[in-house]
Amino acid sequence: PWSVHYAAYPVTAYEVNRIMKQDLARLTPIALIVISLVLLFATRRLSFIALFLALVVWVELVALGWLGFSGTPINLIISTLPTILVATTGTYLVYSVGLLRSVDQIECRATALIALLYRPVLLSALSTAIGFGSLRLIRMESAGDLGVALSIGILAAATGTLLLVPALIHRFDLRIECDTPPLSPGLVVWVSA
């Protein structure tokens, strides 16, 4: 165990890993809470938080399942995976909810939502997955493992956004109330134009 300094105090690498993992374990719940509050503020509906949590569970199961299937060891770098995926998943869901109002008057809202989402979500997911996947070219194995796991998680988030989210919106007839301001009025006008 090589010696390092943490807050000017000499500690072993094992102790740094333990300290950092404790800090990282707090980040994912904090990210979940803050993104949930953003959704609650924007939609005034708890059902969208449930939708967000369903998407997060799907993405985390796929990404962490990949780690287990591939035999990738969990280390300090890999332990950042859940928080990064929560943030990305939140971004896709907020974008989906922002477009929901523009399909409100359409008979099959889920199909209309997929039509609005598929191109930007697919292109965003592919470019992000390629970017993270390029970490595999780094000689540090743990960074490469993180990049592959992030790529798989990003693709799972895109798949969930295009299939799971519209299906749940249709099944539970989720709507944004008329008095709630849209998340991004400029974006909704641009997409519907």
C-alpha positions in Angstrom: 0.0 0.0 0.0 1.6 3.2 -1.2 1.4 6.3 1.0 -0.6 9.3 0.0 -1.8 12.4 1.7 -5.4 13.1 2.5 -6.1 16.6 3.9 -2.4 16.9 4.6 -2.4 13.7 6.7 -0.4 10.6 5.4 -2.7 7.6 4.8 -2.5 4.4 2.8 -4.1 3.9 -0.6 -6.6 1.5 1.1 -7.7 4.3 3.5 -8.1 6.8 0.6 -10.3 4.3 -1.3 -12.4 3.8 1.8 -12.8 7.5 2.4 -13.6 8.3 -1.3 -16.1 5.4 -1.6 -18.0 6.8 1.4 -18.1 10.2 -0.3 -19.2 8.8 -3.6 -21.9 6.8 -1.8 -23.5 10.1 -0.8 -23.4 11.6 -4.3 -25.9 9.2 -5.9 -28.7 9.8 -3.4 -28.0 13.5 -3.5 -28.2 13.5 -7.3 -31.5 11.5 -7.1 -33.0 13.9 -4.6 -32.0 17.1 -6.4 -33.2 15.9 -9.9 -36.4 14.7 -8.3 -36.9 18.1 -6.8 -36.3 19.7 -10.2 -39.0 17.4 -11.7 -41.4 18.1 -8.9 -40.9 21.9 -9.3 -41.3 21.7 -13.1 -44.3 19.3 -13.2 -46.0 19.7 -9.7 -46.6 15.9 -10.0 -45.0 13.1 -7.9 -45.7 10.6 -10.7 -42.9 12.0 -12.7 -40.5 11.3 -9.9 -41.7 7.7 -9.9 -41.1 7.7 -13.7 -37.5 9.0 -13.1 -36.9 6.4 -10.5 -38.1 3.6 -12.8 -35.8 4.8 -15.5 -32.9 5.0 -13.1 -33.5 1.5 -11.8 -33.5 0.2 -15.4 -30.3 2.0 -16.3 -28.4 1.0 -13.2 -29.5 -2.7 -13.5 -28.2 -2.8 -17.1 -24.9 -1.1 -16.3 -24.2 -2.9 -13.0 -25.3 -6.1 -14.6 -22.8 -5.6 -17.3 -20.1 -5.1 -14.7 -21.1 -8.4 -13.1 -21.4 -10.2 -16.4 -18.0 -9.0 -17.6 -16.3 -9.7 -14.2 -15.2 -6.1 -13.9 -13.9 -5.3 -10.4 -15.5 -2.5 -8.5 -12.8 0.1 -7.7 -12.7 3.8 -6.9 -13.1 4.8 -10.5 -15.9 2.4 -11.3 -17.7 3.5 -8.1 -18.5 6.8 -9.9 -20.7 5.0 -12.4 -24.1 5.2 -10.6 -23.9 9.0 -10.1 -22.9 9.7 -13.7 -25.7 7.5 -15.0 -28.3 9.1 -12.6 -27.3 12.6 -14.0 -27.6 11.4 -17.6 -30.8 9.6 -17.0 -32.2 12.7 -15.4 -31.3 14.7 -18.4 -33.1 12.4 -20.8 -36.2 12.3 -18.6 -36.3 16.1 -18.2 -36.1 16.4 -21.9 -38.9 13.9 -22.4 -41.1 15.7 -19.8 -40.4 19.0 -21.5 -41.8 17.7 -24.8 -44.8 16.1 -23.2 -46.9 19.2 -23.3 -46.4 19.5 -27.1 -48.1 16.1 -27.6 -50.9 16.6 -25.1 -53.6 17.1 -27.7 -52.6 14.1 -29.9 -54.6 10.9 -29.6 -51.7 8.5 -29.1 -49.3 10.7 -27.1 -46.8 7.9 -26.5 -46.2 7.3 -30.2 -46.0 11.1 -30.8 -43.5 11.4 -28.0 -41.3 8.7 -29.5 -41.4 10.5 -32.8 -40.1 13.7 -31.2 -37.5 11.9 -29.0 -36.0 9.3 -31.2 -33.6 11.3 -33.3 -32.2 13.7 -30.6 -32.0 11.0 -27.9 -30.4 8.4 -30.3 -27.8 10.9 -31.6 -27.1 12.2 -28.1 -26.7 8.6 -26.8 -24.5 7.5 -29.6 -22.2 10.4 -29.4 -22.0 10.2 -25.6 -21.4 6.4 -25.7 -18.7 6.8 -28.3 -17.0 9.5 -26.2 -17.1 7.4 -23.0 -16.2 4.3 -24.9 -13.0 5.9 -26.2 -11.8 5.8 -22.6 -11.0 2.1 -23.4 -8.0 3.4 -25.4 -6.4 4.7 -22.1 -3.8 2.3 -20.7 -5.3 2.6 -17.3 -7.6 -0.5 -17.1 -10.1 1.0 -14.6 -10.7 4.1 -16.8 -11.4 1.8 -19.7 -13.8 -0.3 -17.7 -15.6 2.8 -16.6 -15.9 4.0 -20.2 -17.4 0.8 -21.4 -19.8 0.6 -18.5 -20.8 4.2 -19.0 -21.4 3.5 -22.7 -23.6 0.6 -21.9 -25.5 2.6 -19.3 -26.0 5.6 -21.7 -27.4 3.2 -24.3 -29.7 1.7 -21.7 -30.8 5.2 -20.8 -31.6 6.0 -24.4 -33.5 2.7 -24.8 -35.5 3.3 -21.6 -36.2 6.9 -22.7 -37.5 5.7 -26.1 -39.4 2.7 -25.0 -40.0 2.5 -21.2 -40.9 6.2 -20.6 -43.5 6.6 -23.4 -45.0 3.2 -22.4 -45.4 4.3 -18.7 -46.7 7.7 -19.7 -49.3 6.0 -21.8 -50.1 3.3 -19.2 -50.6 5.8 -16.4 -51.9 8.7 -18.6 -49.3 11.1 -17.2 -49.9 14.7 -18.1 -48.5 18.1 -17.1 -51.1 20.4 -15.7 -52.0 23.4 -17.8 -50.9 25.9 -15.1 -47.4 24.4 -14.9 -44.8 26.3 -17.0 -43.1 24.1 -19.5 -39.5 23.1 -18.8 -38.1 24.6 -21.9 -40.6 26.7 -23.9 -38.0 27.5 -26.6 -37.2 23.9 -27.1 -40.9 22.8 -27.3 -41.5 25.5 -30.0 -38.4 24.6 -31.9 -39.3 20.8 -31.9 -42.9 21.3 -32.8 -42.1 23.7 -35.7 
